[in-house]
């Protein structure tokens, strides 16, 4: 075969890509699907657990606000705001202040997540004035001091919208978490009313946000472990399932390779006698019929080729004989033979 012919055959041969087994493809597809499902489940459950945690925190905060404000005497609170005098250390000698501080400290001892304080409106609409704090009885005292002014400056108290709304008579839960120099907080506010129902101030409670963050972290860790275990289990199950599905196809492929090499005596019974036949069984049956027909056609073709070969050989022999008979040498031999026969006949006569 010439180099040009080899090049033409190579050009006519289709290029095949990199072989990837059907089992591997099934594994990759199913793992991708499981990854999408697990990711969606993880996100949904994470959001669900976080929302439930926030609902729990908000409910606890509302209950604590209502319970705490119920023990604050609005009339005494208004008198404290009006007549109380700060001393040099930032606190006051007014007994009403320390009575309120004692109650706020007791509530904090009951729920350590909480930081409690009371406040009133400031001179400007963008500020509030702290009155009492649950940390006043600490040693040393912590928290807002008596009549300490707080503005809505980002470096001070920040957004005071919820505080002001509580001073207008509404129970307010500030959405989300905010962070200051003392940590991350989730806050709520409730108005303090006197005996006539007038709003004289407000009670604020800051919940440490670590509770919700702890719930979120616990959910993350639990879901990650569950996802890892589920992924391993799914991988094993998909591997076994894909092996069961691809085993008949692999067997049929091996049979086809042997048939391609000319071995038509193949047993298809293992591929066509399932209790619950499917498309693979049908394919094997069709393949068995096809092989039988191909074998018959090949046998018939071989017989025809043998007959044709005999005819070709006979034609070649006739052609060779004709060439010999028609040659000058044969004609000369024939003439000499005739002459010899004539001479012999004459002598005999």
ABEGO torsion letter per residue (X at the ends): XBAAAAAAAAAABBBBBBBBBAAAAAAAAAAAAAAAAAAAAAAAAAAAAAAAAAAAAAAAAAAAAAAAAAABBAAAAAAAAAABBBBAAGBBABAAAAAAAAAAAAAAAABAABBBBBBBBBABAABBBBABBAAAABOBBBEBBBGBBBBABAABAEBAAAAAAAAAGBBBBBBEBBBBAAEBBBBBBBBBBBAAGBBAEBBBBBBBAAAAAAAAAAAAAAAAAAAAAAAAAAAAAAAAAAAAAAAAAAAAAAAAAAAAAGBABBBAAAAAABABBBAAAAAAAAAAAAAAAAAAAAAAAAAAAAAAAAAAAAAAAAAAAAAAAABAAAAAAAAAAAAAAAAAAAAAX
